[in-house]
Amino acid sequence: MSPVSLFTVVKAIHILAASLWIGGIIFTVVINRGLRRMMQPMEATKTLGDIGRLIQKPMRASLYIAVATGPLLLLLRGISPAYLVNPAFYSTQIGAMILGKIISVAAVLALLPLHSKLGSEIYMTQDRQSYNRLRREILIVGWVMLLLSLLTLLFGTGLRAS
């Protein structure tokens, strides 16, 4: 396989995986809003928790595939690890885009365990006050993860332009 063909295949996998991740987050936001209109809050949360557990593995797999193919794409573009440890590299447009992508992806990965922990806690709670606090926290974490994921997408688009 030629280097151009390999790059194209890896790029397609990367974009598909990232699309599944971001699409999954948007899907849960839309479903969450719909459930809240149709059900009592705690019942809606339980239902969303069930849906979340069903889609968690494929969503996480798509995120991890996107994370794994990112560095491979850099290597295929000729950007070696030596560039990534050189502070001067980040003063270039492509370096700044890569740094933004690294930071936003790292933040999403750091928030995943918190989101899962909050999801488990809210699913088990019966106390209304705890439920409201957990719901607010998981919504904030979820929205931050969505915004960071979209930011990652924008940095990726910036890489394409570089």
One Martini backbone bead per residue (centre of mass of N, CA, C, O) as a GRO file, in nm:
protein
  162
    1MET     BB    1   0.097   0.036   0.023
    2SER     BB    2   0.075   0.350  -0.007
    3PRO     BB    3   0.116   0.630   0.175
    4VAL     BB    4  -0.142   0.767   0.074
    5SER     BB    5  -0.335   0.530   0.126
    6LEU     BB    6  -0.279   0.497   0.425
    7PHE     BB    7  -0.361   0.779   0.510
    8THR     BB    8  -0.655   0.757   0.407
    9VAL     BB    9  -0.743   0.523   0.588
   10VAL     BB   10  -0.670   0.645   0.863
   11LYS     BB   11  -0.839   0.902   0.830
   12ALA     BB   12  -1.113   0.761   0.801
   13ILE     BB   13  -1.107   0.625   1.076
   14HIS     BB   14  -1.074   0.881   1.244
   15ILE     BB   15  -1.333   1.026   1.150
   16LEU     BB   16  -1.535   0.806   1.222
   17ALA     BB   17  -1.469   0.786   1.523
   18ALA     BB   18  -1.518   1.085   1.595
   19SER     BB   19  -1.813   1.089   1.495
   20LEU     BB   20  -1.923   0.879   1.692
   21TRP     BB   21  -1.855   1.028   1.947
   22ILE     BB   22  -2.002   1.298   1.894
   23GLY     BB   23  -2.274   1.173   1.816
   24GLY     BB   24  -2.323   1.036   2.091
   25ILE     BB   25  -2.340   1.292   2.256
   26ILE     BB   26  -2.570   1.426   2.102
   27PHE     BB   27  -2.771   1.198   2.140
   28THR     BB   28  -2.790   1.221   2.454
   29VAL     BB   29  -2.895   1.508   2.458
   30VAL     BB   30  -3.155   1.459   2.299
   31ILE     BB   31  -3.269   1.230   2.473
   32ASN     BB   32  -3.272   1.381   2.739
   33ARG     BB   33  -3.478   1.595   2.656
   34GLY     BB   34  -3.707   1.399   2.578
   35LEU     BB   35  -3.735   1.249   2.849
   36ARG     BB   36  -3.798   1.504   3.026
   37ARG     BB   37  -4.082   1.546   2.879
   38MET     BB   38  -4.205   1.235   2.935
   39MET     BB   39  -4.075   1.225   3.229
   40GLN     BB   40  -3.965   1.179   3.514
   41PRO     BB   41  -3.663   1.261   3.622
   42MET     BB   42  -3.574   0.984   3.750
   43GLU     BB   43  -3.673   0.808   3.516
   44ALA     BB   44  -3.505   0.940   3.296
   45THR     BB   45  -3.232   0.875   3.422
   46LYS     BB   46  -3.255   0.571   3.417
   47THR     BB   47  -3.292   0.545   3.112
   48LEU     BB   48  -3.030   0.692   3.032
   49GLY     BB   49  -2.847   0.493   3.180
   50ASP     BB   50  -2.918   0.251   3.006
   51ILE     BB   51  -2.829   0.376   2.740
   52GLY     BB   52  -2.538   0.444   2.824
   53ARG     BB   53  -2.450   0.145   2.873
   54LEU     BB   54  -2.501   0.054   2.576
   55ILE     BB   55  -2.303   0.291   2.436
   56GLN     BB   56  -2.026   0.303   2.580
   57LYS     BB   57  -1.839   0.105   2.431
   58PRO     BB   58  -1.855   0.220   2.139
   59MET     BB   59  -1.773   0.506   2.217
   60ARG     BB   60  -1.501   0.446   2.345
   61ALA     BB   61  -1.379   0.301   2.106
   62SER     BB   62  -1.391   0.546   1.918
   63LEU     BB   63  -1.209   0.725   2.086
   64TYR     BB   64  -0.957   0.537   2.096
   65ILE     BB   65  -0.919   0.527   1.791
   66ALA     BB   66  -0.876   0.828   1.751
   67VAL     BB   67  -0.631   0.845   1.942
   68ALA     BB   68  -0.452   0.632   1.789
   69THR     BB   69  -0.462   0.768   1.494
   70GLY     BB   70  -0.335   1.043   1.538
   71PRO     BB   71  -0.027   0.976   1.562
   72LEU     BB   72  -0.017   0.824   1.294
   73LEU     BB   73  -0.079   1.070   1.118
   74LEU     BB   74   0.171   1.226   1.194
   75LEU     BB   75   0.377   1.024   1.089
   76LEU     BB   76   0.260   1.024   0.792
   77ARG     BB   77   0.332   1.348   0.777
   78GLY     BB   78   0.630   1.372   0.928
   79ILE     BB   79   0.570   1.380   1.246
   80SER     BB   80   0.773   1.350   1.490
   81PRO     BB   81   0.846   1.323   1.822
   82ALA     BB   82   1.065   1.545   1.812
   83TYR     BB   83   0.869   1.777   1.760
   84LEU     BB   84   0.688   1.740   2.027
   85VAL     BB   85   0.956   1.823   2.219
   86ASN     BB   86   0.960   2.099   2.065
   87PRO     BB   87   0.872   2.415   2.149
   88ALA     BB   88   0.897   2.555   1.863
   89PHE     BB   89   0.671   2.397   1.717
   90TYR     BB   90   0.426   2.558   1.872
   91SER     BB   91   0.474   2.831   1.690
   92THR     BB   92   0.326   2.693   1.485
   93GLN     BB   93   0.039   2.621   1.336
   94ILE     BB   94   0.050   2.312   1.359
   95GLY     BB   95   0.146   2.303   1.654
   96ALA     BB   96  -0.099   2.451   1.778
   97MET     BB   97  -0.311   2.244   1.682
   98ILE     BB   98  -0.190   2.000   1.825
   99LEU     BB   99  -0.195   2.112   2.110
  100GLY     BB  100  -0.499   2.158   2.124
  101LYS     BB  101  -0.571   1.861   2.078
  102ILE     BB  102  -0.420   1.736   2.314
  103ILE     BB  103  -0.564   1.893   2.541
  104SER     BB  104  -0.862   1.821   2.472
  105VAL     BB  105  -0.828   1.514   2.485
  106ALA     BB  106  -0.716   1.495   2.772
  107ALA     BB  107  -0.967   1.616   2.906
  108VAL     BB  108  -1.168   1.405   2.817
  109LEU     BB  109  -1.019   1.161   2.946
  110ALA     BB  110  -1.033   1.283   3.238
  111LEU     BB  111  -1.364   1.296   3.245
  112LEU     BB  112  -1.472   1.007   3.213
  113PRO     BB  113  -1.466   0.895   3.507
  114LEU     BB  114  -1.654   1.111   3.622
  115HIS     BB  115  -1.900   1.053   3.448
  116SER     BB  116  -1.932   0.758   3.539
  117LYS     BB  117  -1.960   0.810   3.840
  118LEU     BB  118  -2.208   0.994   3.825
  119GLY     BB  119  -2.389   0.791   3.677
  120SER     BB  120  -2.390   0.579   3.904
  121GLU     BB  121  -2.494   0.760   4.133
  122ILE     BB  122  -2.764   0.859   4.003
  123TYR     BB  123  -2.883   0.574   3.956
  124MET     BB  124  -2.884   0.508   4.287
  125THR     BB  125  -3.044   0.738   4.375
  126GLN     BB  126  -3.319   0.862   4.607
  127ASP     BB  127  -3.232   1.142   4.666
  128ARG     BB  128  -3.328   1.452   4.565
  129GLN     BB  129  -3.081   1.628   4.637
  130SER     BB  130  -2.866   1.444   4.513
  131TYR     BB  131  -2.987   1.430   4.235
  132ASN     BB  132  -2.963   1.733   4.162
  133ARG     BB  133  -2.658   1.753   4.196
  134LEU     BB  134  -2.577   1.525   3.998
  135ARG     BB  135  -2.720   1.635   3.750
  136ARG     BB  136  -2.561   1.896   3.732
  137GLU     BB  137  -2.278   1.767   3.713
  138ILE     BB  138  -2.326   1.583   3.459
  139LEU     BB  139  -2.404   1.813   3.271
  140ILE     BB  140  -2.142   1.969   3.285
  141VAL     BB  141  -1.952   1.743   3.196
  142GLY     BB  142  -2.094   1.681   2.928
  143TRP     BB  143  -2.066   1.963   2.801
  144VAL     BB  144  -1.760   1.983   2.820
  145MET     BB  145  -1.705   1.735   2.644
  146LEU     BB  146  -1.842   1.844   2.394
  147LEU     BB  147  -1.676   2.104   2.360
  148LEU     BB  148  -1.400   1.961   2.345
  149SER     BB  149  -1.470   1.787   2.099
  150LEU     BB  150  -1.526   2.027   1.910
  151LEU     BB  151  -1.249   2.154   1.943
  152THR     BB  152  -1.096   1.917   1.826
  153LEU     BB  153  -1.227   1.940   1.550
  154LEU     BB  154  -1.119   2.223   1.488
  155PHE     BB  155  -0.821   2.149   1.505
  156GLY     BB  156  -0.837   1.940   1.278
  157THR     BB  157  -0.917   2.145   1.065
  158GLY     BB  158  -0.658   2.315   1.099
  159LEU     BB  159  -0.467   2.092   1.002
  160ARG     BB  160  -0.577   2.080   0.713
  161ALA     BB  161  -0.488   2.387   0.655
  162SER     BB  162  -0.167   2.349   0.717
   0.00000   0.00000   0.00000
